[in-house]
Amino acid sequence: MRYYFDTVDPSGSRRDGVGVDCPSDNSARRLARKALGEMFSESLNEGDETYEVLVRNNSGATVFAGTLAYRRD
């Protein structure tokens, strides 16, 4: 099944129009959690930042919504 990974990071939001094939909802969720970590690790972390991933399936139903928030105190 095809899944679409919409993202939000400090540079803006992007709606995935291409998608990725995953064998199951759980596989797509795992990939989304990994993507959140990668988005954060690749940032400059210069202040408070929020990262979001929303995963949709072929029919447009949300199968995962995750947020990673970083606060620099």
C-alpha positions in Angstrom: 0.0 0.0 0.0 1.1 3.5 -0.7 1.6 6.0 2.2 2.1 9.8 2.0 4.4 11.6 4.5 3.5 15.3 5.0 6.0 17.2 7.0 6.4 20.4 8.9 9.8 21.8 10.1 11.2 25.2 10.8 11.6 25.9 7.1 7.9 25.2 6.3 5.4 22.5 5.4 5.4 20.0 2.6 2.6 17.8 1.3 3.9 14.5 -0.1 2.5 14.0 -3.6 4.7 10.9 -4.4 4.4 8.6 -1.4 6.2 5.5 -0.4 5.2 1.8 -0.6 5.0 0.1 2.8 3.7 -3.4 3.6 1.5 -2.2 6.5 0.3 0.7 8.6 2.8 -0.3 11.3 5.7 -0.1 8.8 4.6 3.4 7.8 4.4 4.4 11.4 7.9 3.1 12.1 9.2 5.0 9.0 7.5 8.2 10.2 9.1 8.0 13.7 12.5 7.4 12.1 11.9 10.5 9.8 11.1 12.7 12.8 14.4 11.8 14.4 16.3 12.4 11.1 14.6 15.7 10.6 15.7 16.8 14.1 19.3 15.4 13.8 19.9 17.3 10.5 18.7 20.6 11.8 21.0 23.4 13.2 19.1 23.4 16.6 19.5 27.1 17.0 16.4 27.6 19.2 13.0 26.1 19.9 11.9 24.0 17.0 9.0 21.7 16.2 8.9 18.9 13.6 5.7 17.1 12.5 5.0 14.1 10.3 1.5 13.2 9.2 1.1 9.9 7.3 -1.9 9.3 5.0 -2.8 6.1 3.2 -4.1 5.7 -0.3 -7.7 6.7 0.7 -6.4 9.8 2.6 -7.0 8.4 6.1 -4.4 9.4 8.7 -2.5 6.4 10.1 0.1 8.4 12.1 0.5 11.9 13.3 3.7 12.7 15.3 5.4 15.8 16.7 8.8 16.3 18.0 9.4 19.5 19.9 12.8 20.8 20.9 13.1 23.6 23.5 16.5 25.2 24.0 16.6 26.5 27.6 
